[in-house]
Amino acid sequence: MALSRALRCCQRIFSWIPVIIISSVVLWSYYAYVFELCFVVYLSIFHVCFIMFCWTYWKAIFTPPATPSKKFHLSYSDKERYELEERPDVQKQILADIAKKLPIFTRAQSGAIRFCDRCQVIKPDRCHHCSVCETCILKMDHHCPWVNNCVGFSNYKFFLLFLSYSMIYCVFVASTVFQYFLKFWVGDLPNGPAKFHVLFLLFVALMFFVSLMFLFGYHCWLVAKNRSTLEAFSAPVFQNGPDRNGFNVGLNRNLQQVFGEDRKLWFIPVFTSQGDGHYFPLRTLRESENPLLGSEGKWMEDGGSDEESAGSSPVIIIRRMHFKIFTFF
């Protein structure tokens, strides 16, 4: 046990090494650009790029990944009934009965309800267990070592903005340093530490820009298709089978799910993503066709307390919702 704790502690310490490397490179670039080269004309624009990069990087690192709410955790009685049952088919049926009250459409490869034995939680759509974070993450995309955090519903926008502002930062540094690199190449630049900084600033900026360009382009394609990295490699399974485009509801709505409806806030690292990460509209099922899932607020209203949910069958809940929608219209 003590050895396991020591290994975990070492793993957590070493996981910060990529973040330290990136931070060191950025701080060095700031020192070289501002204090060694001192391009006065460009300093105002440089600081805007630098601040936005640091802001988005900070948000991507320190925004806690969202986890499933208590509604998706088994109650004490359900957990006891599930653990005491030894027959796999009966266990699957227990989970299926519980999931009828939840906005869940995706299934495991076997067709069963997706359940995490480690977290003891019924997985919402697009939720996956991260072995590094040791918890289930809502709309998990991937675990990124460069931010030492799980990229998912709560910080995916920040991660995309981090990539975009990193590219802008690299392009600006490379473009403004390039003229001095030409002087260095022809021998017009005087000897001194500035020669070293010019050479390596251009090299590092171009190297990071090329790698970021491919990564950012790939994630732009994922956003346009409304897929996560995990879903791009393994299509989500629905009741009718696997479908890579199951959550694709059109380019405009796909963008709004990540960046929100207010376009003025799209490029600012504040949380504006739609929903709470537990339910996502489907391409093949309109929200109005299933009243239990048609409104997040109505779903929460019907599941306002565990006692009420335990005492109401799914059929009664659906009938109540039909009545509410009918009276509303």
C-alpha positions in Angstrom: 0.0 0.0 0.0 2.8 2.4 0.9 4.7 1.5 -2.3 1.5 2.2 -4.3 1.0 5.6 -2.7 4.7 6.5 -3.4 4.3 5.5 -7.0 1.2 7.6 -7.4 2.9 10.5 -5.8 5.9 10.2 -8.2 3.5 9.9 -11.1 1.7 13.1 -10.1 5.0 14.9 -9.8 6.3 13.7 -13.2 3.0 14.5 -14.9 3.9 18.2 -14.4 7.1 17.9 -16.4 5.4 18.7 -19.8 3.7 21.7 -18.3 7.0 22.9 -16.8 8.7 22.5 -20.2 6.1 24.5 -22.0 6.0 27.2 -19.4 9.8 27.5 -19.4 9.9 27.8 -23.2 7.3 30.5 -23.1 9.0 32.5 -20.3 12.3 32.3 -22.2 10.6 33.6 -25.3 9.2 36.5 -23.3 12.6 37.3 -21.9 14.3 37.0 -25.3 11.7 39.1 -27.1 11.2 41.8 -24.6 14.5 42.3 -22.9 17.1 41.0 -25.4 15.7 42.0 -28.7 13.3 44.7 -27.4 11.2 45.3 -30.5 9.5 48.4 -29.2 7.1 48.8 -32.1 5.7 45.3 -31.6 5.6 45.1 -27.8 2.0 46.1 -27.4 0.7 43.4 -29.8 3.2 40.9 -28.4 1.8 41.4 -24.9 -1.8 40.9 -26.1 -0.8 37.6 -27.7 1.2 36.6 -24.6 -1.6 37.4 -22.2 -4.2 35.6 -24.2 -1.9 32.5 -24.5 -1.2 32.5 -20.7 -4.9 33.0 -19.9 -6.1 30.1 -22.1 -3.3 27.8 -21.0 -4.1 28.5 -17.3 -7.8 27.8 -17.9 -7.0 24.6 -19.8 -4.7 23.4 -16.9 -6.7 24.4 -13.8 -10.3 24.0 -14.9 -11.5 20.8 -13.1 -12.9 18.2 -15.4 -16.7 17.8 -15.1 -17.9 14.5 -13.6 -21.4 12.9 -13.6 -23.9 14.3 -11.2 -25.5 12.3 -8.3 -28.4 11.4 -10.6 -26.2 9.0 -12.4 -24.8 7.3 -9.3 -26.6 4.2 -8.0 -28.6 4.7 -4.9 -27.7 2.7 -1.8 -30.5 0.2 -2.4 -29.8 -0.2 -6.2 -26.0 -0.6 -5.5 -26.7 -3.3 -2.9 -29.1 -5.1 -5.2 -26.6 -4.8 -8.1 -23.6 -6.1 -6.1 -25.5 -9.0 -4.5 -26.8 -10.2 -7.8 -24.4 -12.7 -9.4 -26.2 -13.3 -12.7 -24.8 -10.9 -15.4 -28.1 -10.8 -17.3 -30.0 -9.7 -14.2 -27.3 -7.1 -13.5 -27.8 -5.7 -17.0 -31.5 -5.5 -16.4 -31.1 -3.7 -13.1 -29.0 -1.1 -14.9 -31.5 -0.9 -17.8 -34.4 -0.2 -15.4 -32.4 2.6 -13.6 -31.3 4.1 -16.9 -34.9 4.5 -18.1 -35.2 7.5 -15.8 -32.0 9.1 -17.3 -31.3 10.9 -20.6 -29.1 8.1 -22.0 -29.0 6.9 -25.6 -25.5 5.3 -26.0 -24.7 1.7 -25.2 -21.7 -0.5 -24.7 -20.5 -2.6 -27.6 -22.5 -5.5 -26.2 -25.7 -3.3 -26.2 -25.8 -3.1 -22.4 -26.0 0.2 -20.4 -22.6 1.7 -20.0 -21.6 1.4 -16.3 -18.3 2.2 -14.6 -17.5 -0.3 -11.9 -14.7 1.9 -10.5 -16.9 5.0 -10.1 -20.1 3.1 -9.5 -21.9 5.4 -11.9 -24.1 4.9 -15.0 -22.2 6.8 -17.7 -24.0 9.6 -19.4 -23.7 9.9 -23.2 -20.1 10.7 -24.3 -18.8 10.1 -20.8 -15.7 7.9 -20.3 -13.5 6.9 -17.4 -10.0 8.4 -17.4 -7.4 6.1 -15.9 -5.0 9.0 -15.2 -7.6 11.2 -13.4 -9.2 8.0 -11.9 -12.7 9.3 -12.5 -15.4 9.5 -15.2 -15.2 12.6 -17.3 -18.2 14.2 -19.0 -17.8 14.4 -22.8 -14.2 13.2 -22.5 -12.0 14.1 -25.4 -8.6 12.9 -24.2 -6.1 13.3 -21.4 -3.5 15.8 -22.4 -0.1 15.6 -20.8 0.8 19.1 -22.0 -1.9 20.6 -19.8 -1.7 17.8 -17.2 -5.5 17.6 -17.3 -8.4 15.8 -18.9 -9.9 17.6 -21.8 -13.6 17.3 -21.7 -16.9 19.2 -21.4 -15.8 21.8 -18.9 -12.5 22.9 -20.6 -12.7 21.8 -24.2 -13.4 25.4 -25.3 -10.3 26.6 -23.3 -8.2 23.9 -24.9 -9.2 25.0 -28.4 -8.5 28.6 -27.6 -5.2 27.6 -26.1 -4.3 25.9 -29.4 -5.4 28.9 -31.5 -3.7 31.6 -29.3 -0.5 29.4 -29.3 -0.5 29.5 -33.1 -1.0 33.2 -33.2 1.8 33.7 -30.6 4.2 31.6 -32.7 3.3 33.2 -36.0 3.7 36.7 -34.5 7.1 35.9 -33.0 8.4 34.2 -36.1 7.2 36.9 -38.5 8.7 39.8 -36.4 12.0 37.9 -35.8 12.4 36.8 -39.4 13.9 40.1 -40.6 16.6 39.9 -37.9 17.2 36.3 -38.8 18.0 37.5 -42.4 20.4 40.0 -41.0 22.0 37.2 -39.0 22.2 35.0 -42.1 24.1 37.7 -44.1 26.3 38.7 -41.2 24.8 42.2 -40.6 23.8 41.4 -37.1 26.4 42.4 -34.5 27.9 39.7 -32.3 26.2 39.3 -28.9 23.5 37.2 -27.1 20.8 38.6 -29.5 22.2 36.4 -32.2 21.4 33.3 -30.2 17.9 34.4 -29.2 17.0 35.4 -32.8 18.1 32.0 -34.1 16.3 29.9 -31.5 13.2 32.1 -31.3 12.6 31.6 -35.0 13.3 27.9 -34.8 11.2 27.2 -31.7 8.3 29.3 -33.0 8.2 27.6 -36.4 8.6 24.1 -34.8 5.7 24.7 -32.4 3.5 26.3 -35.1 3.8 23.3 -37.5 2.8 20.8 -34.7 0.0 23.0 -33.4 -1.3 23.6 -36.9 -2.0 19.9 -37.5 -3.5 19.4 -34.0 -5.7 22.5 -34.2 -6.9 21.6 -37.7 -7.8 18.1 -36.5 -9.8 19.5 -33.6 -11.6 22.0 -35.8 -12.7 19.0 -37.9 -13.9 17.3 -34.8 -15.9 20.3 -33.7 -17.4 20.6 -37.2 -18.5 17.0 -37.0 -19.4 17.2 -33.3 -17.1 14.3 -32.3 -14.6 13.8 -29.6 -11.2 12.3 -30.2 -12.4 9.0 -28.6 -15.5 9.0 -30.8 -13.4 9.6 -33.9 -11.5 6.4 -33.2 -14.4 4.4 -31.8 -17.9 5.3 -33.0 -20.5 5.7 -30.2 -23.0 2.8 -30.1 -26.7 3.6 -30.0 -29.7 1.2 -29.8 -29.6 0.9 -33.6 -25.8 0.3 -33.7 -22.7 2.4 -34.1 -23.0 5.9 -35.6 -20.1 8.3 -35.9 -22.4 11.1 -36.8 -24.9 10.4 -34.0 -24.3 13.8 -32.3 -23.8 15.8 -35.5 -26.7 18.3 -35.6 -25.2 20.7 -38.2 -22.2 23.0 -38.2 -23.9 26.0 -36.6 -25.4 24.0 -33.7 -22.2 22.0 -33.3 -20.2 25.3 -32.8 -22.7 26.6 -30.4 -22.5 23.5 -28.2 -18.8 24.3 -27.7 -18.6 28.1 -27.8 -22.1 29.1 -26.9 -24.7 31.3 -28.7 -23.0 34.7 -28.0 -20.3 35.0 -30.6 -18.7 38.0 -28.9 -17.5 35.5 -26.2 -16.3 32.8 -28.5 -12.7 34.0 -28.4 -12.6 34.8 -24.7 -11.7 32.0 -22.2 -14.9 32.1 -20.2 -17.2 29.1 -20.0 -20.1 29.5 -22.5 -20.7 25.9 -23.7 -24.3 24.8 -23.8 -25.8 22.4 -21.4 -24.3 20.6 -18.4 -22.5 17.8 -20.2 -25.0 15.1 -19.3 -27.2 15.2 -22.4 -26.6 16.1 -26.1 -29.1 16.4 -28.9 -29.1 13.6 -31.5 -29.1 13.8 -35.2 -31.7 11.1 -35.7 -34.0 12.0 -32.8 -35.6 15.4 -32.4 -35.8 16.6 -28.8 -39.6 17.0 -29.1 -40.1 13.3 -29.8 -39.0 12.3 -26.3 -40.5 14.6 -23.7 -38.3 13.1 -20.9 -35.2 14.4 -22.8 -36.7 17.4 -24.6 -35.7 19.9 -21.8 -32.9 19.6 -19.3 -34.9 21.7 -16.9 -38.0 19.5 -17.2 -35.8 16.4 -16.7 -34.3 17.9 -13.5 -37.8 18.9 -12.4 -39.1 15.4 -12.7 -36.1 14.0 -11.0 -36.0 16.7 -8.3 -35.5 14.3 -5.5 -34.4 10.7 -5.2 -37.5 9.8 -3.3 -39.7 11.2 -6.0 -37.8 9.4 -8.7 -37.8 6.2 -6.8 -41.6 6.4 -6.4 -42.4 7.3 -10.0 -42.2 4.9 -12.9 -40.7 6.0 -16.3 -44.2 5.6 -17.9 -45.8 8.0 -15.3 -43.0 10.5 -15.8 -43.4 10.4 -19.6 -47.1 10.8 -19.4 -46.7 13.8 -17.1 -44.3 15.4 -19.6 -46.8 14.8 -22.4 -49.4 16.6 -20.4 -47.1 19.5 -19.6 -46.1 19.9 -23.3 -49.7 19.6 -24.4 -50.9 22.3 -21.9 -47.9 24.5 -22.8 -48.8 24.6 -26.5 
